[in-house]
Amino acid sequence: MYCCVFFQDFANTIPGHGGIMDRFDCQYLMATFVNVYIASFIRGPNPSKVIQQLLALRIDQQLHIFNSLKAHLTEKGFLPALEDFMA
């Protein structure tokens, strides 16, 4: 509770314990770090959010991502190559 000492003598209701801001100022800081930690390490990727972000891109950017993903999946063997369709 003593991470922020800016408001240490903020109130006189309980001597030496600061005021209401002394009780909660560090909670705001810790809540920010906890939120970043959960968003970065706990919560997994959400495919629907990725699709929403892709659809917000310009068409040329979407096509570049599509072609890159198609080339990657073809290289890994998950998609047949274009030559397989021609034969």
C-alpha positions in Angstrom: 0.0 0.0 0.0 3.0 2.3 0.3 4.0 2.4 -3.3 2.8 6.0 -3.8 3.6 8.5 -1.1 2.4 11.7 -2.8 -0.7 11.9 -0.6 0.7 10.5 2.6 -0.4 13.4 4.7 -3.6 14.1 2.8 -6.1 13.7 5.7 -6.1 14.1 9.4 -8.8 11.5 10.2 -6.3 8.7 10.9 -2.9 10.3 11.7 -0.1 8.9 9.6 -2.4 7.0 7.3 -3.1 9.6 4.6 -6.5 10.2 3.1 -8.7 8.4 0.7 -6.4 9.1 -2.2 -3.5 7.4 -0.3 -5.6 4.3 -0.1 -6.5 4.1 -3.8 -3.7 5.7 -5.8 -1.7 2.5 -6.0 -4.7 0.5 -6.9 -5.1 2.4 -10.2 -1.5 1.7 -11.1 -1.8 -2.0 -10.3 -5.1 -2.3 -12.1 -3.3 -0.9 -15.2 -0.5 -3.5 -15.0 -3.0 -6.3 -14.3 -5.0 -5.3 -17.3 -1.9 -5.3 -19.6 -0.8 -8.6 -18.2 -4.2 -10.3 -18.7 -4.5 -8.9 -22.2 -1.0 -9.9 -23.1 -0.5 -13.3 -21.5 -3.7 -14.8 -20.2 -6.3 -14.0 -22.9 -5.8 -16.1 -26.0 -6.0 -14.8 -29.6 -9.5 -14.2 -30.8 -10.0 -15.1 -34.5 -13.1 -13.0 -34.9 -11.1 -9.9 -33.8 -8.4 -10.7 -36.3 -11.0 -11.0 -39.1 -12.5 -7.7 -38.0 -9.1 -6.0 -38.2 -8.4 -7.6 -41.6 -11.7 -6.4 -43.0 -10.9 -2.8 -41.8 -7.7 -2.8 -44.1 -7.6 -1.4 -47.6 -8.3 -4.0 -50.4 -4.6 -4.0 -51.6 -3.5 -4.7 -48.0 -6.1 -7.5 -47.7 -4.9 -9.0 -51.0 -1.2 -8.9 -49.8 -2.1 -10.7 -46.6 -4.2 -13.3 -48.6 -1.4 -14.0 -51.0 1.2 -14.3 -48.2 -1.1 -16.7 -46.2 -1.8 -18.7 -49.4 1.9 -19.0 -50.1 2.7 -20.0 -46.6 -0.1 -22.7 -46.5 1.0 -24.0 -49.9 4.6 -24.2 -48.7 3.6 -26.1 -45.6 1.4 -28.6 -47.7 -2.0 -27.5 -46.3 -3.1 -26.2 -49.7 -2.5 -27.9 -53.1 -0.2 -26.0 -55.4 -1.6 -24.2 -58.5 0.2 -26.8 -60.7 -1.9 -29.6 -59.1 -5.1 -27.9 -60.4 -3.8 -27.6 -63.9 -2.8 -31.3 -64.2 
